[in-house]
């Protein structure tokens, strides 16, 4: 197979400019895959804890269910993959969402790193985040409860 080095360079530049971790192009039987080194993504570190303003008390209708009742909540967002969850886009940045925040449908709630790829987990509906059930850098399993939106 003859390699089109100009195409490989163009894909590498696109990778850098878009902050993607990998690009794969197929043209008939030819496949070209360009990927960022693992060290470029694996350098994620947890931000230093910041003093947060206390949230107002939730109304009685939003009171926390007892025990594992979050699992039956209709606004529960579960992990679609196995990986490591991050609540912030990068070290030192504010979290994507916090309890009490309003979110739009499709808004990023958190990211899950799986096999060096950052996967955004988005809100399936608009509403208020009433509970974040995980902490940043926590390993998560498939179907594990992450966030509750009401």
C-alpha positions in Angstrom: 0.0 0.0 0.0 1.3 3.4 -0.9 1.0 6.0 1.9 -0.2 9.5 1.1 2.0 11.4 3.5 0.3 14.7 2.7 -3.0 13.2 3.8 -1.4 11.9 7.0 0.0 15.3 7.8 -3.4 17.0 7.1 -5.1 14.5 9.4 -2.5 15.1 12.1 -3.0 18.9 11.9 -6.8 18.3 12.1 -6.2 16.2 15.1 -4.2 19.0 16.9 -6.6 21.8 15.9 -9.7 20.0 17.0 -8.5 18.4 20.2 -9.6 15.0 19.0 -7.7 11.9 20.2 -7.9 10.0 16.9 -9.1 10.2 13.3 -9.7 7.3 10.9 -10.4 7.7 7.2 -11.5 4.9 4.9 -11.3 5.1 1.1 -12.2 1.8 -0.4 -9.9 -0.9 1.0 -7.4 1.8 2.3 -7.7 2.8 5.9 -5.6 5.6 7.5 -5.8 6.1 11.3 -4.0 8.9 13.1 -4.0 8.9 16.9 -2.6 11.1 19.6 0.0 9.6 22.0 -1.6 8.2 25.2 0.5 10.6 27.3 -1.3 13.6 25.8 -4.6 12.4 27.3 -3.4 10.5 30.3 -2.0 13.6 32.0 -5.3 14.5 33.5 -5.1 15.3 37.2 -7.9 16.2 39.6 -8.3 19.9 40.3 -7.6 21.1 43.8 -10.8 21.2 45.8 -12.3 24.7 45.9 -14.5 26.1 48.5 -18.0 26.0 47.1 -20.8 28.2 48.1 -23.4 26.2 50.1 -26.5 25.3 48.0 -29.9 26.4 49.1 -31.9 23.6 50.8 -33.9 21.6 48.3 -37.7 21.8 48.5 -39.5 18.9 50.0 -40.5 17.5 46.5 -36.8 17.2 45.7 -35.8 15.5 49.0 -33.3 12.7 48.7 -34.8 9.3 48.3 -33.9 6.8 51.0 -31.1 4.3 50.2 -30.8 3.3 46.6 -34.1 4.7 45.4 -32.2 6.9 42.9 -32.0 3.8 40.8 -35.8 4.0 40.1 -35.9 7.8 39.6 -37.2 8.6 36.1 -34.5 11.3 35.6 -31.5 9.0 36.4 -28.6 9.2 33.9 -26.6 6.0 33.8 -23.1 5.3 32.4 -23.3 3.9 28.9 -19.7 2.6 29.2 -17.0 1.4 31.6 -14.2 3.9 32.3 -13.1 6.8 34.6 -15.5 9.6 35.2 -14.4 13.3 35.3 -16.7 16.1 36.4 -14.5 18.8 34.9 -13.3 19.4 31.4 -9.7 19.8 32.5 -7.7 20.2 35.8 -8.6 23.4 37.6 -11.7 24.1 35.6 -15.2 24.3 37.1 -17.4 21.2 36.9 -19.7 20.8 34.0 -22.7 20.7 36.3 -23.4 21.0 40.0 -26.4 20.0 42.1 -29.1 22.6 41.8 -28.0 23.7 38.3 -30.4 23.9 35.4 -29.2 22.0 32.3 -30.5 21.9 28.7 -31.1 18.7 26.8 -27.8 17.6 25.2 -25.6 19.6 27.7 -22.5 17.8 28.8 -22.8 16.5 32.4 -19.4 14.8 32.7 -16.9 12.9 30.6 -15.9 9.2 30.9 -12.5 8.2 29.7 -12.4 4.8 28.1 -9.3 3.5 26.3 -7.8 7.0 26.3 -10.9 8.5 24.6 -12.9 11.2 26.4 -16.6 10.4 25.9 -19.1 13.2 26.8 -22.1 12.1 28.8 -25.0 14.5 27.9 -28.3 15.3 29.5 -31.1 13.3 27.9 -33.6 16.1 28.8 -33.7 19.6 30.2 -34.2 20.1 33.9 -32.5 20.6 37.3 -29.6 18.5 38.5 -30.8 17.3 41.8 -28.0 14.8 42.6 -24.5 14.0 41.3 -23.9 10.4 42.4 -20.2 10.1 41.6 -17.0 12.0 42.3 -14.4 13.0 39.8 -11.8 10.4 38.8 -14.1 7.6 40.0 -14.1 4.4 38.0 -17.6 3.7 36.8 -19.2 0.5 35.4 -21.7 0.1 32.6 -25.2 1.1 33.8 -23.9 2.7 37.0 -26.0 5.7 38.2 -24.2 9.0 37.5 -26.6 12.0 37.8 -30.3 12.6 38.5 -32.1 15.3 36.5 -35.6 16.4 37.5 
